[in-house]
């Protein structure tokens, strides 16, 4: 019997590649978080995590994606004191 599609490591790696491509076309660090989550899950499946059902696999993907998104926000987000405050009209 063949494995279900969500348990194949190359499916998650392909999904990560598609999401990285989307991130290049539509920047904003949204798809990059999902791509990192899919990549880490693909690596996990490659090294031996198996036998997970679809709901557990999707929960793991969601948690990994959320953690990577929060990490990206911490690294690339707006830093303290970077807000530009205009004290006069920019057209003056």
N, C-alpha and C positions, 0 to 999 in steps of 0.2 A: 504494500500500500504506500502511496506517495504522501509526502508531508503536505499539510495545508499551506496555502500561499503565505500566510502571515508568519510562519515559522521558518521561512527561507531567508538566510542572511542577505543574499544578493538582492532580494526584493526591497529590503530596508535600505541597503546601500544605493540602489537605483532611485528610491524615493528621496534620499538625501541629496543625490546629484540633481534631481529635478528641482528640489526646493532651493538649492544653492543657485541654480540658474535663474529661478524666479527672483531670488534676492538681488541678483545682479541687474535684472531688468526692472524690478520694482524695489528700490532700496528703502530701508527703514528698520532693519534688524528684526523684522517679524518672521520671515521665512527662514532666516538664519538660525533662530532658536529651534524651530521644528527640524531643520536639517541636521543640527548637532544632535538632537534627540534621536532622530532616525539612524544617524551614523553610529552613535553609542549603542543603540539597541542592536544594530546589525553586527557590530563587533562582538557584543555579548552573545548573540546567536551563533556567530562564527566560532567562538571559543568554547561553546558547549552548553549554554543555557537553552534547554529545549523542554518540550512537553507542556508548555504553557498554553492555556486556552486563549481564545481571542480576547475576551474581556480583560484578563490579566495582562496580556501583551499590550493592549491599548492603554491601560492604566500606567504601565511602566513607561511607555512612549510619552504619555502626557506629563508624567512627573519629570522625566529627563528633559523634555522640551521646556517645561516651566523653569527648572533649575538653570538650564543653559540660557534662557531668556533673561532671567534675573541676573545671572553672571555677566551677560552682555550689557545690560543696563548699568551695572556697577562699573564696568570697565569703560564703556563708551558713552555713558549718559552725561547729562549736563552736570558739570562740576560746580562746587560751591563758589560763588562769586563770578560766574561767567555770564550773568545776565547783564545786558547792556541797557542802561537807563539813560534816556535822552533828556537833557535839561533844556533844550531849545528845539525849535522846529528844524527838521532835517533840510527843509527847503530854504532856510535863511542863508 
